[in-house]
Amino acid sequence: MSKTSREIVLDILLDIDRNDRFAGDALGGALRANQFMNKKERAYISRLTEGVTEQKIRLDYILNQFSKTKIKKCKPVIRCILRMAAYEIFYMDAVPDEAACNEYVNLTGKRGFRTLKGYVNGVLRSVCRNKAAITYPSMEDGVESYLSVKYSVPEELVGFLLKEYSTDQLEQILQAGEQERGTTIRVNTMQTTTEKFRNILIEKGIKVEKGYYNQTSLIISGYDYIRTVPGFHEGLFTVQDESSSLQVLAAGIRSGDVILDVCAAPGGKTMYAAEQTGEQGHVYARDISEEKVDKIDENLERLELHNVSTKVWDAAIPDPDMIEKADVVLADLPCSGLGVMARKNDIKYHVTEDMVRELAAIQKTILDVCAAYVKPGGTLIYSTCTIDRIENEENVTAFLKAHEEYELESLSDYMPECLKKRAEKGYITLLQGVDHCDGFFISRLRRRK
Ligand SMILES: C[S@@+](CC[C@H](N)C(=O)[O-])C[C@H]1O[C@@H](n2cnc3c(N)ncnc32)[C@H](O)[C@@H]1O
C-alpha cells in the first residue's frame, strides 16, 4: 500500500532526526523517489517538511505547555507526529483542526504506538482548545528567549549574534526567514540577453521581477521544478543569489583574465567568471572531492562553457603550479552559512560559536595558501555566505597582518549605486532581511605590484 503524504513527511523528518541530515537533502531525496505524485501533494510535502523544520523550537515551546513529557524527550516518531500536527494546526488550513488531530492520532496507531494514541490525542486536543490563549516569551522575559521562540532559533545562536548586532537589526535579519522570496537566477549572457530571456519566461506564465543589484539577475516564482523552467536544459540561466553574483562583479574581471576559483562547487561563481573573462581567458575551478567537481562539470556542460578546467584539489594544500598564475583568485570559502539561514532553514540548529571558530581557522589556512597564487597587481576576493565578524573581518585583518604585500581596495567601483558607500572600505557585509539578497561578505584584497 502506498504511503500517504503525512507518512512521507514523517519518514523525512525521522530521517533528518536520526541521521542528522539537512532537511533540503532529505526532502529532495523523498521528492525524487515520489516524482510521479501530483503537484498539490508534492507542494504539501514540501511545505509541511520545511515548516516543521523552520519552526521546530516554536512548535516545541507550544507543545511543552500541554505535554507532561518534554517534547525533546518523546520517542522520535511521537515527537515528529506532534510537531507535524502542531504545524498544521497553527500554520496550515488544508484541513480543520479536529480532522488534523484525528489523522495524527491514527498515524500514531499505524506506526505501532497504539498505547500512545490517548497521549497524542490529549496533547493535540489541548493545543486546539487553547490555541488563541497561548502566550510566548516577551522582551521583558529576556531578549534571547523572546527572539529564540519567536523565530525558532537556538538561544545560544541568538546570544552569539547579539554580540554583533543590535536587537532590532537581529530581528530584521531573523525575519528574513518568514518572507516569501522567489528564486534568483542569473541569465547566461553568452547565449541570450536578460530582456529576451525575461520575455520568454513571462510568455510561459512564470512570474518575473528584475534583480535589485545585478542587471543580469531575475527573481522568478510560480513554477513547479527549476528543471522545468524554459531554458534550464539549454543553459540560458543559472540559479544564483545576487549576493553571489556581486562577489564575481567585485573581482572586476577583464576579458582574457586568468581566474582561479579554489572552492568552486557547484560552480556558480566559476560560471559567471568564465562568462566575464570570455574565450580569451581561462578559469581554473577546484573543489575538495570528485563528487563536488562532478557538480561543477555538470553545470559547465549545461551552460556550454569551454574556457574552464576543473580539478580535485584541497585548497589548504599549496599548489606549486599555480604560483603567481592568477589575475584573480576567488576564495569563496566553506563557512557557517549564517547568511543563508532564511533559505536553508536548519543551518541555525547546527551552528555554534566553537564551530564558527573552527571554520575561521580553516578559512585562514586557505587564504594564506591563496596569497601566493595571485600575480603581483592581481586580486584576491575573499567571501563567505555568513555574517559574523570572526569568519569575515577578523580573517581579513589577520590576513593583512600576515601578508604585507596585500592591501584592501575599495569595492565601490564594482558595486551598484546603492551599495557604493558601504563598499568603500574594501569589504561589505550584506544582510538578509536588510538587503534584498542573502547575507554575504565580500572583500577585495589587492596584491601590490
Ligand atoms: C561556499 S561553497 C562554494 C560555492 C561556490 N563558490 C559557488 O559559487 O557555487 C564552499 C565549497 O568549498 C568546498 N571545500 C570545503 N573545503 C575545501 C577544501 N579544503 N578544498 C577545496 N574545497 C573545499 C566545499 O566542498 C564547497 O563546495
The ligand as a Gaussian input file, in Angstrom:
#p B3LYP/6-31G(d) Opt

LIG

0 1
 C       30.610000      28.196000      -0.271000
 S       30.844000      26.748000      -1.139000
 C       31.388000      27.329000      -2.680000
 C       30.300000      27.810000      -3.570000
 C       30.807000      28.129000      -4.958000
 N       31.857000      29.105000      -4.924000
 C       29.704000      28.610000      -5.865000
 O       29.569000      29.803000      -6.087000
 O       28.973000      27.770000      -6.409000
 C       32.290000      26.124000      -0.456000
 C       32.883000      24.961000      -1.184000
 O       34.131000      24.687000      -0.574000
 C       34.386000      23.324000      -0.724000
 N       35.504000      22.971000       0.186000
 C       35.480000      22.798000       1.516000
 N       36.718000      22.551000       1.979000
 C       37.539000      22.586000       0.906000
 C       38.932000      22.412000       0.727000
 N       39.738000      22.160000       1.764000
 N       39.440000      22.491000      -0.512000
 C       38.643000      22.739000      -1.574000
 N       37.309000      22.926000      -1.460000
 C       36.774000      22.859000      -0.240000
 C       33.075000      22.676000      -0.438000
 O       33.046000      21.387000      -0.996000
 C       32.112000      23.656000      -1.095000
 O       31.791000      23.224000      -2.375000

